[in-house]
Amino acid sequence: MSSARKNGHLYRSLQSMSVIPLLVLALIITIFSYYALRKAMHTEVSIELRNTADNVIMMYDLLYPGDYHLEGGDSSDLFKGTQLLTDDHSIIDRLKSDTQIDITIFYQDTRILTTICNPEGVRITGTGASALVIQEVLFSGQPHFYTNTEINNQRYFAYYTPLRNSNGSIVGMVYAGRPSSEVDAVVRRAVLPIILIAICSMIVVSIIASSYTRRLTNSLQKIRSFLSKVSTGNLWEELDSDVLRRSDELSDMGYSALYMQRSLRNLVEQDTLTELNNRRFADKHLKQTQLNANTYGNHFVVAIGDIDLFKSVNDTYGHDCGDVVLKRVAAILKNHMIGKGFVARWGGEEFLFLYDTMGLDDAYAETEILLHEIRRMKIDYEEHTIHITMTFGLAEGGVNTNIRELLQKADTKLYEGKESGRNRIVM
């Protein structure tokens, strides 16, 4: 009995010696995990919000060329170029739907467009930014990330960046933010597996005291390795199966970030080779142009242009040369269309032009200027100098025009130009 009591006492002593330090260590690990994960989350959220804000600015620049300005006297409306932005929340609403990030566009210190609503569901447009944000972002011209910004009685992780016109002047700000409660919830969920590991480790130590030190050291080393990777931003790392036989919840945030990137790439509708707008962009804006024509009664002209004998360039000099030709031509087309509408790569060596609010005669004159530039262009490739020409087909649209029929008409005119000798404009 004495021996049993001694053994029991020793067992309890060993158990106490193992459990008490482990309890302390588990507390330290939990605290360290919380702060390390919170730091990593703050870094990741900061990058995510910065990318979102930068992409908002880039999207508006791509979609609506021109500077931000007010028109309309006392009750001013915000325009970008010729596009009215006031009350048009479609772009930022779509971004929020894809990324779950709130977005606000300020003109000076006033919210013009926002996805943030008050408890009644009304957007908080017309409200102002805080004095701190105005001083640190609007006046200083520097972007800033905040971890505890209060907006509409809710705390946010917030990124503000200056909004500039083409001359570099600051005209406002762009905000991207996530509610603090969402980020804190992710941290709590990520810390929970660490707590479970500590509890399991204590049970193992109580049952198998002799292997306590070895197993605990091994487990702690794996936990430390895991936390080290997370603290450096590797939020997709999984815990070793000997410690935790399940995927870490932080991988969800990684997948969310990938989905956000994919959504933003899809929103930036650009041809990768020529850096022109692509066909998806053109289709959408043709529809919008037709709606504007129906509303305001204005005319517009669609042109389809094709590089003459482009196949022979590829066959003679190679596809790399063909890519060089496409890039050089695209640069001229893009520069020519500034302030007139837009140009998109329609497919292969074919380009679509929209002369917005312009009649057929004016569009023809502009296209003649463009064709003259193309004829004068010299493209040096290796030891060769390449000259090219283009053929254009023009068609005019207006109220109640069928876009499909208009494109078919422009394509038919292009075909007529090709059949009659190329290097010309047909309308």
Secondary structure, DSSP 8 states (H G I E B T S, - for coil): -HHHHHHHHHHHHHHHHHHHHHHHHHHHHHHHHHHHHHHHHHHHHHHHHHHHHHHHHHHHHHHS-S-EEEESTTS-EEEETTEE-TT--HHHHHHHHHH--EEEEEETTEEEEES-B-TTS-B-TT-B--HHHIIIIIIT---EEEEEEEETTEEEEEEEEEEE-TTS-EEEEEEEEEEHHHHHHHHHHHHHHHHHHHHHHHHHHHH-GGGHHHHHHHHHHHHHHHHHHHHTT-TT----TTT-SS--THHHHHHHHHHHHHHHHHHS-B-TTT-SB-HHHHHHHHHHHHHHHHHH---EEEEEEEETTHHHHHHHH-HHHHHHHHHHHHHHHHHHTTTTEEEEEEETTEEEEEETT--HHHHHHHHHHHHHHHHH--EEETTEEE---EEEEEEEE-TT--HHHHHHHHHHHHHHHHHTTSSSEE-
